[in-house]
Amino acid sequence: MLADHQEYDVVVTAVAPVGTAVHAAGHDGFIVQAKHPSWWSDTPRAAVGDRMRAVVLDATRTPPRFSALPSDMQTARSLRHTEPLVRLCPPPGGGRTLKWAAVEEALGIALPNDYKRLVPTYGGGLFAGVLWLRPGS
Protein backbone atom coordinates (compact mmCIF):
# COMPACT_ATOMS: atom_id res chain seq x y z
CA MET A 1 0.00 0.00 0.00
CA LEU A 2 1.25 3.46 -0.85
CA ALA A 3 1.70 5.98 1.95
CA ASP A 4 1.62 9.77 1.93
CA HIS A 5 5.04 11.45 1.94
CA GLN A 6 6.86 8.27 0.85
CA GLU A 7 9.16 8.36 -2.17
CA TYR A 8 9.10 5.75 -4.88
CA ASP A 9 10.83 5.03 -8.15
CA VAL A 10 8.03 5.27 -10.71
CA VAL A 11 7.72 4.29 -14.36
CA VAL A 12 5.63 6.38 -16.74
CA THR A 13 2.86 4.25 -18.28
CA ALA A 14 0.90 6.92 -20.18
CA VAL A 15 1.08 10.64 -20.93
CA ALA A 16 -1.87 12.99 -21.41
CA PRO A 17 -2.19 16.79 -21.64
CA VAL A 18 -3.34 16.92 -18.00
CA GLY A 19 -0.61 14.72 -16.54
CA THR A 20 1.24 11.44 -16.44
CA ALA A 21 0.12 7.98 -15.37
CA VAL A 22 2.80 6.12 -13.42
CA HIS A 23 3.35 2.74 -11.83
CA ALA A 24 5.09 2.43 -8.45
CA ALA A 25 5.52 -0.45 -6.02
CA GLY A 26 2.77 -2.48 -7.70
CA HIS A 27 0.30 0.43 -7.77
CA ASP A 28 -0.86 2.84 -10.42
CA GLY A 29 -0.69 6.56 -9.73
CA PHE A 30 -0.94 9.93 -11.41
CA ILE A 31 1.26 13.03 -11.60
CA VAL A 32 -0.73 16.11 -12.58
CA GLN A 33 1.00 18.29 -15.15
CA ALA A 34 1.95 21.00 -12.64
CA LYS A 35 3.69 18.42 -10.40
CA HIS A 36 6.19 17.39 -13.10
CA PRO A 37 9.40 19.45 -13.47
CA SER A 38 8.74 20.06 -17.19
CA TRP A 39 5.87 22.36 -16.21
CA TRP A 40 8.29 24.69 -14.39
CA SER A 41 11.57 24.36 -16.29
CA ASP A 42 13.25 23.23 -19.47
CA THR A 43 13.14 19.62 -18.27
CA PRO A 44 11.87 17.37 -21.08
CA ARG A 45 8.26 16.24 -20.83
CA ALA A 46 7.63 12.76 -19.54
CA ALA A 47 7.48 9.90 -22.03
CA VAL A 48 6.20 6.35 -21.68
CA GLY A 49 8.92 4.20 -20.15
CA ASP A 50 10.67 7.06 -18.35
CA ARG A 51 11.78 6.33 -14.82
CA MET A 52 11.81 9.02 -12.16
CA ARG A 53 11.63 9.58 -8.43
CA ALA A 54 8.28 10.78 -7.10
CA VAL A 55 6.61 11.31 -3.76
CA VAL A 56 3.05 10.40 -2.80
CA LEU A 57 0.98 13.52 -2.13
CA ASP A 58 -2.36 11.79 -1.54
CA ALA A 59 -2.59 8.01 -1.28
CA THR A 60 -6.36 8.15 -0.68
CA ARG A 61 -7.18 9.42 -4.17
CA THR A 62 -7.98 7.08 -7.03
CA PRO A 63 -5.45 6.87 -8.54
CA PRO A 64 -3.04 8.08 -5.85
CA ARG A 65 -1.47 11.46 -6.60
CA PHE A 66 2.30 11.82 -6.90
CA SER A 67 4.70 14.69 -7.43
CA ALA A 68 8.08 14.63 -9.16
CA LEU A 69 8.97 18.15 -8.00
CA PRO A 70 12.13 18.38 -5.88
CA SER A 71 10.44 20.88 -3.56
CA ASP A 72 7.61 18.43 -2.81
CA MET A 73 10.13 15.67 -2.13
CA GLN A 74 12.03 17.93 0.25
CA THR A 75 8.81 18.80 2.08
CA ALA A 76 7.88 15.12 2.30
CA ARG A 77 11.29 14.23 3.73
CA SER A 78 10.91 16.79 6.48
CA LEU A 79 7.36 15.59 7.22
CA ARG A 80 8.55 12.00 7.51
CA HIS A 81 10.87 13.15 10.30
CA THR A 82 8.18 14.87 12.39
CA GLU A 83 5.24 12.47 11.88
CA PRO A 84 6.71 9.71 14.09
CA LEU A 85 7.15 12.26 16.87
CA VAL A 86 3.49 13.27 16.67
CA ARG A 87 2.47 9.59 16.80
CA LEU A 88 4.67 8.93 19.84
CA CYS A 89 3.89 12.18 21.64
CA PRO A 90 0.40 13.41 20.75
CA PRO A 91 0.23 17.21 20.84
CA PRO A 92 -1.21 18.70 24.02
CA GLY A 93 -2.89 21.51 22.12
CA GLY A 94 -2.02 25.10 22.78
CA GLY A 95 0.18 25.47 19.74
CA ARG A 96 0.35 28.88 18.17
CA THR A 97 0.35 30.45 14.76
CA LEU A 98 3.24 32.78 14.11
CA LYS A 99 4.18 35.11 11.31
CA TRP A 100 7.38 33.27 10.49
CA ALA A 101 8.63 35.85 8.00
CA ALA A 102 8.59 38.50 10.75
CA VAL A 103 10.25 36.16 13.26
CA GLU A 104 13.00 35.21 10.79
CA GLU A 105 13.54 38.86 9.85
CA ALA A 106 13.90 39.84 13.51
CA LEU A 107 16.35 36.98 14.11
CA GLY A 108 18.22 37.56 10.87
CA ILE A 109 18.14 33.87 9.97
CA ALA A 110 15.85 31.36 8.27
CA LEU A 111 14.46 28.81 10.73
CA PRO A 112 14.26 25.11 9.80
CA ASN A 113 10.90 23.94 8.44
CA ASP A 114 10.62 21.16 11.02
CA TYR A 115 10.96 23.73 13.81
CA LYS A 116 8.23 25.81 12.18
CA ARG A 117 5.99 22.71 12.25
CA LEU A 118 6.81 21.77 15.85
CA VAL A 119 5.90 25.14 17.37
CA PRO A 120 2.32 25.25 16.02
CA THR A 121 1.91 21.59 16.98
CA TYR A 122 3.33 21.67 20.51
CA GLY A 123 3.54 25.33 21.51
CA GLY A 124 6.49 26.64 23.47
CA GLY A 125 8.43 25.20 26.38
CA LEU A 126 10.84 22.42 27.15
CA PHE A 127 10.14 19.28 25.11
CA ALA A 128 11.07 15.96 26.70
CA GLY A 129 13.66 17.76 28.84
CA VAL A 130 15.86 18.13 25.76
CA LEU A 131 14.50 20.57 23.18
CA TRP A 132 13.51 24.11 24.03
CA LEU A 133 10.77 25.43 21.76
CA ARG A 134 10.71 29.17 22.15
CA PRO A 135 8.30 30.70 19.68
CA GLY A 136 8.69 34.23 21.01
CA SER A 137 6.13 36.50 22.55
C-alpha positions in Angstrom: 0.0 0.0 0.0 1.2 3.5 -0.9 1.7 6.0 1.9 1.6 9.8 1.9 5.0 11.5 1.9 6.9 8.3 0.9 9.2 8.4 -2.2 9.1 5.7 -4.9 10.8 5.0 -8.1 8.0 5.3 -10.7 7.7 4.3 -14.4 5.6 6.4 -16.7 2.9 4.2 -18.3 0.9 6.9 -20.2 1.1 10.6 -20.9 -1.9 13.0 -21.4 -2.2 16.8 -21.6 -3.3 16.9 -18.0 -0.6 14.7 -16.5 1.2 11.4 -16.4 0.1 8.0 -15.4 2.8 6.1 -13.4 3.3 2.7 -11.8 5.1 2.4 -8.4 5.5 -0.5 -6.0 2.8 -2.5 -7.7 0.3 0.4 -7.8 -0.9 2.8 -10.4 -0.7 6.6 -9.7 -0.9 9.9 -11.4 1.3 13.0 -11.6 -0.7 16.1 -12.6 1.0 18.3 -15.2 2.0 21.0 -12.6 3.7 18.4 -10.4 6.2 17.4 -13.1 9.4 19.4 -13.5 8.7 20.1 -17.2 5.9 22.4 -16.2 8.3 24.7 -14.4 11.6 24.4 -16.3 13.2 23.2 -19.5 13.1 19.6 -18.3 11.9 17.4 -21.1 8.3 16.2 -20.8 7.6 12.8 -19.5 7.5 9.9 -22.0 6.2 6.4 -21.7 8.9 4.2 -20.2 10.7 7.1 -18.3 11.8 6.3 -14.8 11.8 9.0 -12.2 11.6 9.6 -8.4 8.3 10.8 -7.1 6.6 11.3 -3.8 3.0 10.4 -2.8 1.0 13.5 -2.1 -2.4 11.8 -1.5 -2.6 8.0 -1.3 -6.4 8.1 -0.7 -7.2 9.4 -4.2 -8.0 7.1 -7.0 -5.5 6.9 -8.5 -3.0 8.1 -5.9 -1.5 11.5 -6.6 2.3 11.8 -6.9 4.7 14.7 -7.4 8.1 14.6 -9.2 9.0 18.2 -8.0 12.1 18.4 -5.9 10.4 20.9 -3.6 7.6 18.4 -2.8 10.1 15.7 -2.1 12.0 17.9 0.2 8.8 18.8 2.1 7.9 15.1 2.3 11.3 14.2 3.7 10.9 16.8 6.5 7.4 15.6 7.2 8.6 12.0 7.5 10.9 13.1 10.3 8.2 14.9 12.4 5.2 12.5 11.9 6.7 9.7 14.1 7.1 12.3 16.9 3.5 13.3 16.7 2.5 9.6 16.8 4.7 8.9 19.8 3.9 12.2 21.6 0.4 13.4 20.8 0.2 17.2 20.8 -1.2 18.7 24.0 -2.9 21.5 22.1 -2.0 25.1 22.8 0.2 25.5 19.7 0.4 28.9 18.2 0.3 30.5 14.8 3.2 32.8 14.1 4.2 35.1 11.3 7.4 33.3 10.5 8.6 35.8 8.0 8.6 38.5 10.7 10.3 36.2 13.3 13.0 35.2 10.8 13.5 38.9 9.9 13.9 39.8 13.5 16.4 37.0 14.1 18.2 37.6 10.9 18.1 33.9 10.0 15.8 31.4 8.3 14.5 28.8 10.7 14.3 25.1 9.8 10.9 23.9 8.4 10.6 21.2 11.0 11.0 23.7 13.8 8.2 25.8 12.2 6.0 22.7 12.3 6.8 21.8 15.8 5.9 25.1 17.4 2.3 25.3 16.0 1.9 21.6 17.0 3.3 21.7 20.5 3.5 25.3 21.5 6.5 26.6 23.5 8.4 25.2 26.4 10.8 22.4 27.2 10.1 19.3 25.1 11.1 16.0 26.7 13.7 17.8 28.8 15.9 18.1 25.8 14.5 20.6 23.2 13.5 24.1 24.0 10.8 25.4 21.8 10.7 29.2 22.2 8.3 30.7 19.7 8.7 34.2 21.0 6.1 36.5 22.5 
